[in-house]
Amino acid sequence: MDANYYRHGFLLDHRTYTTIDGPTIAGAGANSTIVTGINDNGQIVGSFGDLIGAHGFLLSQGVYTLLDDPDSITGETAPAGINNAGVVVGYYGGPNVNQDPLSLSGLSRGFVYNNGVFTDAPADPMASVGGQANGISNYGLVVGAYSDSIGTVHGYALYHGMFFTVDNPNASIAEFNVNYNGTWASGINNSGQIVGYYYDIDGFTHGFLLENGVYTEIDDPNAAPTGQWTYQNGTYAYGINNLGQIVGYYYDADANAHGFLLDHGVYTELDFPGAISTQACGINDSGEIVGDFANAGEIIQPFVLEGGEYTAPGPVANSSFSIALGINNKGQIVGIYLDFGTGEQLANGYLLEDGIYYDIDVPGAASTSLTGINDSGDIVGYFQDSAGDHGFRTHYSP
């Protein structure tokens, strides 16, 4: 801020500072400017405030382009970043935004700006019917999936009220199969790398890594494209740590599941000793891996793999189905179990810490599933009520 308490953006290039102030609109100059992103081509995006309100801008080769989302009720638009293709993401204000003109309220909505066209991100995929929250970074960025009005599944990323879709370009839509279609985002690390899986137009499953807007296919070399239009085929990428190590599972020609670790291009098979199937779902920065396995009696229970040694903490009481889906760097594990003691076989969420299981259920929900936990104890998952599944976020403190 200067002596008049105005904010100015700047560019630092080879130790030289260049001031960046938003353009003048209808005779009103910028009184506050924030730069929020730059790509490898030197294109810059940001926000500025004037007497009219708050506006987004794109600065390319010295030329300003005004970015005002036409759907913004207040006319307030805030770009957050730009990739090397010139695609801009950000959010715009809804009603009753009366705070700092460069600080939009929680009523904002995400947008994508590409070649002069604004496209809305979903209004609230976590709250939509069929919505799930599957992973959370230490910065609070949540990833998951939701179903649209025709049944096509889309992955999403959610950050401070901004929603952006994650759609693999090779994914099918509900027109091909209403039960197995679309893109599912399942894990994220602190660098913003997202992993997940999608169903192609032939009904087969592939894992993916999304980094800097680029999708990379993840197909375990031992995976078999069997069981078209079922969940028992192909490869599922499920978790990623801050070292870029990815875990998941694949199905072989006999439709048996095997876990895998993908470490910088090298696949390692993960099979719990004596199990008939194994699924790896989460990994922390120490390389601890969690998942689930089924024994010969078809009892499904969690496992932890640490230093090459498998341990099984045992199933939750009264349950023959317990799975682990996420682990943080404190070793706290979250997952799902079915309580057969009630006779209803509904899902319950649990947190496993120091060998003790703790129930975590959304009040009033018919069932609760926990899918991810970060180092701050923020937990994401989904619950079911009479309308369907909905994503949620909560916090655990011992």
Secondary structure, 3 states (H helix, E strand, C coil): CCCCCCECEEEEECCEEEEECCCCECCECCCEEEEEEECCCCCEEEEEECCCCEEEEEEECCEEEEECCCCCCCCCEEEEEECCCCCEEEEECCCCCCCCCCCCCCCCEEEEEECCEEEECCCCCCCCCCCEEEEECCCCCEEEEEECCCCCEEEEEEECCEEEEECCCCCCCCCCCCCCCCEEEEEECCCCCEEEEEECCCCCEEEEEEECCEEEEECCCCCCCCCCCCCCCCEEEEEECCCCCEEEEEECCCCCEEEEEEECCEEEEECCCCCCEEEEEEECCCCCEEEEEECCCCCEEEEEEECCEEECCCCCCCCCEEEEEEECCCCCEEEEEECHHHCCCCEEEEEEECCEEEECCCCCCCEEEEEEECCCCEEEEEEEECCEEEEEEEECCC
